[in-house]
Structure formats: structure tokens, C-alpha cells
Amino acid sequence: MPASSSNDPRRAGAPMSPPSDPLSPQVSLFQDSAATPDLPEGFAYYPGYFDDKAQHMLLDEIRQIIAQAPLFTPLMPKTGQPFSVRMSNCGPLGWVSDRAGYRYQPQHPETGSPWPLMPDPLTALWENVSGFSGPAEACLINYYADGTRMGLHQDRDEETFDAPVVSVSLGDEAVFRIGGLKRKDPTRSMRLKSGDVLVFGGPARLAFHGIDRVIKGSSALLKQGGRLNLTLRRVTAL
Ligand SMILES: O=C(O)CCC(=O)C(=O)O
């Protein structure tokens, strides 16, 4: 687990920038921090980590990945109800969900092909901000069309929680909600903009989080509109 203490600059509320990465300006965390409950320790926010040029380069990589591994609609376990968000993956493993349950697997659920390789900007991001000694094994790509959302949940399908989850936003802004380790813990929300990066590490690794809504037309990055979110995960123990 990455070291996390009250002096850790990745701690919620502290100014932070990724080690050895000049792309990230230091910007204060939340506008209304006095009025909302504390964020879990180990949660870090890097606003504008990817500048405009870097976002376009990353988007080109994601387009190529989606051309090889098309977005699919996951289904809720047991009920088979479709998610509103469509998904793909890159890296050795990918997260999928269907009637049989949530899991990681090395192949696309519809094409049966291995997931495309993790692109260099994501490998570099992981190395810069994760504080973890091994590589990320999965990058889940979520595409939010207008009107889609993701309910409050924990990321807990990995064999290990020693590594953080690292998340990148591209495209339209999203209202992101984060709470504590219990579903009923108080939550707070923040706007995630294109290029922003979040890290859920240490005690925040299992924090409940979700996307309340996407703000239509708030970014020109994606021609078709909507939002992409990329979450990098370590799945197996080192
Ligand atoms: O879209 C986001 O920012 C959050 C995505 C997420 O929570 C997940 O993929 O588990």
C-alpha cells in the first residue's frame, strides 16, 4: 500500500503535484471544503494533469484502442440489467460484468481478442502518481454518453488493494461523488474536468464513489460529446 500519513502530500486537502511531472499545476482541492465532510486519507486530486495537447494525444491512443476493442454494454450480475455506461479496456486484464458477475479477464467479452496494450502516457501516469512498485494490469475505459451516470460503489474486484486506483477524466465535466468506507457515510461532490487525475490509495482505496451526472457540452474534446474515464488498476498481488 502506498505510504499515507497526515504529512503525505497526496492526502485530501493538501496541495499536490505528481513527482517529476511538470504538467500538473498546484491548485487547491475543493471550493467548499469547510462545508462538506472530510475526504478519506489517501485520496489525491491532480487538476489539469494532462494539458490540452496531452489530452488530444491520449485521446488518439484511446480511439485506436476502441477501434480494436469496441465499447460493450456491461450487464448487472444476476438481473442482466444493462449499465448506462459503455466500456472497454486495455492492458493485460480488463474488467467485465455480466449475469455471471464482475471479474477481470484477458479477453474482450464480445470479440474474444486480447485487450490492446496499455499506451505509454498511461504507463507513465501510473509510474508518476501510484507510488506502487509494480505496473498497472488493467485500464477500464468508461464512456458516458449524455444522461448516463455511475452509482455509488467500491472498486473491490481486484485480488489486492495494495495499489491505488488511478483515474483520468477526458471530455465533458462530471459531478463526481466520494464518500467513506461505508455506503451510508457522508459524501461530497466535486466537478471533474478534462485532464484531471484522481488517485484512491491507502485508506481511500475502498472509498465509495460514483458519477452523479455529466455536464453536456462542457468540453469540446470529444467530437461526439460525452465523457471518457480511464481507471488504472493493479489486479493481482505482486
Ligand atoms: O467515471 C469516473 O470518474 C469513475 C469511474 C469509476 O468509478 C469506476 O470505473 O469504477
The ligand as an SDF file (V2000), in Angstrom:
LIG
                    3D

 10  9  0  0  0  0  0  0  0  0999 V2000
  -16.0350    7.8940  -14.1560 O   0  0  0  0  0  0  0  0  0  0  0  0
  -15.4410    8.0560  -13.1010 C   0  0  0  0  0  0  0  0  0  0  0  0
  -14.8250    9.0810  -12.8370 O   0  0  0  0  0  0  0  0  0  0  0  0
  -15.4800    6.9730  -12.0550 C   0  0  0  0  0  0  0  0  0  0  0  0
  -15.3910    5.5960  -12.6520 C   0  0  0  0  0  0  0  0  0  0  0  0
  -15.4930    4.5320  -11.6350 C   0  0  0  0  0  0  0  0  0  0  0  0
  -15.8660    4.7710  -10.5250 O   0  0  0  0  0  0  0  0  0  0  0  0
  -15.1410    3.1500  -11.9570 C   0  0  0  0  0  0  0  0  0  0  0  0
  -14.8320    2.8350  -13.1110 O   0  0  0  0  0  0  0  0  0  0  0  0
  -15.1720    2.3120  -11.0290 O   0  0  0  0  0  0  0  0  0  0  0  0
  1  2  2  0
  2  3  1  0
  2  4  1  0
  4  5  1  0
  5  6  1  0
  6  7  2  0
  6  8  1  0
  8  9  2  0
  8 10  1  0
M  END
$$$$
